[in-house]
Amino acid sequence: MIFCINLSPAYGQLNLKIGYNLDYSAYSGNNEILSSYNTANPTLADPFKDLHFFNGLQLGLRLRGEYVGMDFTWERSSAKKFANGIDVNEVLVSKELDYTANKFALGLESYNKYFGIGANVYWEKLNIASPIENFESSVRVFNNDRLGNRVYLILVAPGSDRLSISLQPYISIPWSHYNLGSLAQNLGVSTKNGAIQENLHFGFSIVFYNGPQND
């Protein structure tokens, strides 16, 4: 009851949020596939490099009371990987993989003046596409979704009555794995571990909040 009163529009403050996100993961399943492609094509001048980082944009809303708040966030992050050169069949190849992850998250937060902690549950949609050379189109290599949760710290820098900035380091825990077999098939390789992708994610967000700020 106290929690609901604290978050009601009459007592809470609604903020628009916009931020930048940098995310790191081992991506062991994905990188095993890329490594297998490099091994199968040792004559490549520019082989695939391992994937570790995504970065992108956050948009959302926060309803904050004195000590607790609710947060809704949309996050879009992306990465690209390239391989170029002569393949094992002596054919000139130029491979590009475009990774895009969209997340929608709903979370709860607890604060004091300059420090807080939050946790959310998110739905993630991961898409991997490979542009077709000399055409303005792409082949969809992988498209799937999963749930997970994120736990994060909230470090607030002093701001104005209408604007604040927050640094939010986090860990994200997926609840299931991705099977990247379609990526291995697209690149014409096989893997020892069945192309399973299930790593933890670590990162941070820099978030600006626009609207009334609690003292």
Helices and strands as residue ranges (DSSP letters): H 2-7, E 13-25, H 28-40, E 44-46, E 53-64, E 68-86, E 92-111, E 115-131, E 138-157, E 163-174, E 178-179, H 181-187, E 196-197, E 201-210
